[in-house]
Amino acid sequence: MIVARDLAGPQLDSPLGRTSPVLKLVIAVAWFVGLATTIDWVPPLIIAAVALGAAFTLGRVPPGDIARAVAPVWLAALGLAFFNTLFAAANSDPAAATIAQVGPFRVTAAALAGGIGLGLRLIAIGAIGAAFVLTTDSTRLVDALVQQAHVSPRFAYGALAAYQAAPRFGEDLTTLRQARRLRGLRGGWHPRLLVGLLVLAIRHGDRVALAMDARAFASGPRTRYREVRWRPLDLVVGVAAAVIIAPALALGG
């Protein structure tokens, strides 16, 4: 699963780490849209290979981190391809060429091509997401959204606080279970834990809201501690992304 993590120095100092997070987000969305227009095998294979290669070379992400990030997505892609192949409407076409018989299920060439195409598309989406997350610092992403994309600071930094607070739910759950054990109750799963987690989440949200109000978010012009500027590197990355996606989609028809 791709989750929030602290990036190491090599990733932050890499070419992809120094690229504007807004530009990388735009490229990722553009590639997602491009993948949605085709179920051919070629475009997702090219895009997945480029995304993973860029994360490894330009992003300096260790291969182990890349493998752990994409493994769950690839397992989901395998299941998606299998079930879409097995239950595709093309299997009921008597004129279609049969390539396999799985028990009572008939598998045709068209169904297999469509199922594998969907699975590869999910693999490419996972590769793009891994390359983005593993080379992008969450704080710098929000700074770029505010300064370059002109997103509301109240919304952007509020989303950042919520994003960074997600791992806290595990700590809160552990605390609640320990409190139940101290009271002589079972420390395992219990529906009342949900109520406790909800109360703690509301308290955390209230503290964040008070802290943002104390700092006068969205009350007027603000100075910036971290400046995010456009660089020539951003232009090079943007042009390279456009050069890659256009031929990949053209090769897939």
C-alpha positions, 0 to 999 in steps of 0.5 A, a space after each residue: 500500500 502506498 502511504 505517507 512516508 518520510 523521504 530520505 535525502 537522496 530522493 529529495 535531492 534527486 531530479 524528480 525530488 526537485 521537480 515541482 510537485 504541481 507539475 508532477 501531479 499534472 503529469 500523473 493526472 494526464 497519464 491517468 486520463 491517457 490510460 483511460 482511453 485505451 485497453 491496448 497492451 502497449 501504452 500501459 507497458 510503456 508508461 509503467 516501465 517509464 514511471 518505474 525507471 524514472 523513480 529508480 534512476 531520476 528519483 533515486 528510490 531504492 528498488 525495495 521501496 518501489 517493490 513494496 509500493 507496487 506489490 499490492 497494486 499488481 496483485 489487484 491487477 492480477 485479480 482484475 485481469 482474471 475475473 474480467 477475462 473469465 466473466 467477459 461478455 465476449 465469452 458468450 459470442 459463438 463466433 469468437 475464437 475459443 482459446 481455453 475452457 476453464 470448467 464451465 467457463 469459455 475463454 475467448 481471445 477477445 476476452 483475454 485481450 480485454 482482461 489483460 489490457 485492464 490489468 496492465 492499465 491498473 499496473 501502470 496506474 500503480 507505477 505512476 502513483 508510486 513514482 509520484 509518492 516516493 519522490 514527493 514530499 507532502 509538505 512541499 506538495 502543499 506549498 507548491 499547490 498554494 504558491 503555484 496552483 493558487 489553492 486556498 491555504 486553509 484547504 491545502 494545509 488542512 488537507 496536509 494536516 489530515 494526511 499526516 494525522 492518518 497514521 495517528 489512528 493506529 496509535 490511538 487504537 493502541 492507546 484505547 486497547 491499553 486503557 481497556 486492559 487497565 480497566 479489566 476489559 478485553 483488549 481485543 476488538 470491540 465496537 466501542 473502540 469505534 466510538 473512542 476513535 471518533 471522539 479522538 478524531 474530533 478532538 484532533 480536528 478541533 486542535 488543528 482548526 484552532 491552530 490554523 485560526 491562531 495563525 490567521 489562515 486565509 485572512 489576507 496576504 501571508 509571508 512564506 517560509 519555503 519558496 517554491 519557484 518554477 525552474 528549467 528542470 520543470 520545463 524539461 520534465 514536462 516536455 519529456 512527459 508529453 513526448 512519452 505519453 503521445 507516442 505510447 498512446 499512438 502505438 496503442 491505436 
